[in-house]
Amino acid sequence: MYILSVNVGRAVDAEWAGNLKRTAIDKRSVEGRVAVMVNGLGGDQRADMVAHGSPDQAVYAYAREDYDWWEPQLGHELRNGRFGENLTTSGVDLGQAVLGERWRVGTAVLEVTAPRIPCVVFRNWLDEQGWIKRFTAAARPGTYFRVVELGELGAGDDIEVLSRPYDSVTITEAFHAYYGNRDLMRRILSFPGHSSAWDRVAERVLKGEITR
């Protein structure tokens, strides 16, 4: 398990980028060592700090294996960073990572917090018919991390799983919880290390207000 590519991007104006009209979803691979700070990677920006500015979304990872699955579905190649991820991984099933799982990558320690939920900016960026529904149905969302220990990392670094809570839920299960699975949502709430964002989502899910 290792980091195949480290990707960063700068915020730019874009008419298609939702209400904000600004986005940093275009992440491009960089060489060398990259600083890992409390709220993200050195040289990287997030435009929408209301929706994506939480420290629990400091780093986003997507698996090369999931890109390889998507390519025949979409009929074209997908470069590393195309989905806006900071880390393109190889050899790890991100869907089976669990909330609260900790990784050492380079000299930094990262903790799994949540799956990626597709939004209008992601849809417009990919420009694929029915993209949000397709991405949701595939349930290959990638994962967000918070930064537990500052450090630096680079392409080629091994991924070392330091700890994995036995009573947590997987990223795939958390994705289904967001879209209305009440039993899985209750499991997330019972996990003491869950991100506070889950409390807000749980209010909707447990009331039966399902997002589609």
N, C-alpha and C positions, 0 to 999 in steps of 0.2 A: 504494500500500500504506500503510495507516494504522491507528491504534488507534481502533476504533469506541466502545469502552467500557472503562473501568477499574473493576474490581470487587474489593471486599474483604469480609471477613466475620469475625465473632467466634466463638470456640468456645463451644458451648452443650451442655448435657446433652441426650441423646436416647436413649431406650431401644432404638431400632432401629439405632443406630450401632455395630454390631459388638461386639466384646468390651469395648472402651473405654467404650462408652455415651456418647461425647462426640464432637462433630464441628464443623468450621467450613466445611463444604461449601457452605453457603448464602451465596454471594457476591452482593452488590448493588452496582450502579453508583454511583460517586461523581463529583462534579464537582471542577474545580480541579486543581491540581498535587499529585501524590502522590510522596512520597519513595521512592526505590529504594535499599534497604539490602542488606547482604551476604546476609541470609537472608530477604528478601522485601520486600513493599511496606508502607509506613507505614499503620497502621490495620488491617492484615490479620493473622489468626492461623491457625495450623495446630494442630489438637487432638492428632493422633497424631504425635508427634515421632519415634517409633521408625520408623514406616513412611514418613512424609512430611516428616521434619524436616531432611533433608540440604540443604546449600547448593546441591546440584545440582538441587534441586526448589524453588528459591526463588520462581520465577515460573512460572505455567502459563498457556498461551494456547490459545484455541480459535477457530476461524474462523466468522464469520457465515455463510459459504457452506456450511459443513458443517451448521450449524443449519438452514439453508434446505433442505438435502437431507433432514434427519431429520424435519422437520415433517410432510410428507405420509406418511412411514412410520409416525409415531406418531399422526397425526390431530389434532394440536393445536399451538398456537404454543409456541415456546420463547424465553423472554426471554434477553437477554445475561446471562451469569453463571450460568445454570441448571445447567451442567455443573461448576460450581465453579471456573471459570477466573478468573484475575486480569485477563487481557487478552483482550478479544474483538476479533479482527482483521477487516479487510476488504481484499480485493484481493490476498491472498497464499494460496498453496496450502501449508498447513503440512505436508502429507504429503511435499512435495518439498524441505522444508528438510533440511539434512544435519547430522549430528553435528559439532560444532565450528564451525558457521556463527555468525557474529557480527552482531548488529544494533545499530544506534544508534537508540534511541527516546527522544525528548526529549534530555536530557543524559546518560542512562545507556547503558551498553553491556551487552548480554545475549548469552549463548552457548548455543546449542542443545545439550541433553544427552541427552534421552530422550523416548520417547512415553509417554503416560499408559496405564497398565495398569488395567483396571477391577477394582474390589474390591467387597466386600459392602456397604460404606457407600454407594458410588455406586449400586449396585443398589437398595438400600432407599430411597435418596433419590429416585431416579427412579420407583420403584414401577411398572415396566413388566415385563410377562411376559417371562421369558427374557432379561432385559436384558444380562447379561454376555455371553452367546453372540451376541446381536444386535450389540452394540457391537464385539465382537471380529471378527465376520464382515464388518462394514462397513469395518473398517480405516481409520477416520477418528478417530484417537486424540487429536489435538492434541499439543502439545509442551511439555516442561519446559525451563527455562533456569536457568543459574547467572548470577550478577551479576559481571561483569568490572570495570565501572567504576560507582561510585555516582553517583547523580544524581536527577533527578525527571522525571516524565512525566505526561501527561494525555490524555484523550480528544481525538481530532483530530490527535495527533502523527503525523508521517510515520514509516514504517519504512524505514530505510536499511540495506541489507545491506553491511556493511563488508568481510567476507571470507567465502569459501566454500571449504573444503578440497576439492581435486579428488579425493582418494583416500578420501573418507568414504562413509557410507551415508545414505540418506534416512530420515526418520522412519518412513515406511511400511515400508521394508526393516528397520529396527530393530525395529518392531512384530512383523514376521514372524520375525525372529531370536529374539525372546523366546519365541515360541510354537513353536520347534523347528527353524528353518532353520539348519542347522549351517554351511553355506557363508557365509551372511550374518553369523553370529556370529563366525566366524573373521576376517572382514573388519573387524568392529568391534574385535576384540582387536588387530588389526594397526595400528589407528589410534592414534597416540601420545597423543592428547588425550582418549581415551574416559574416561568416568566410571568410578571404581573399582567402582561397583555392577554394572557389566557383567561384571566378573571373577567375581563370585559367581553371577550368572545363567548365565554360560558353563559353569560346572562342571556344572550341571544339564543344559543343552542338549546339550553335547558328550558327555554320558553317555547321551543318548537319553531323558532324563526330561522328557517334553513336558507342559507345562501346558495344560489344556483348560478 
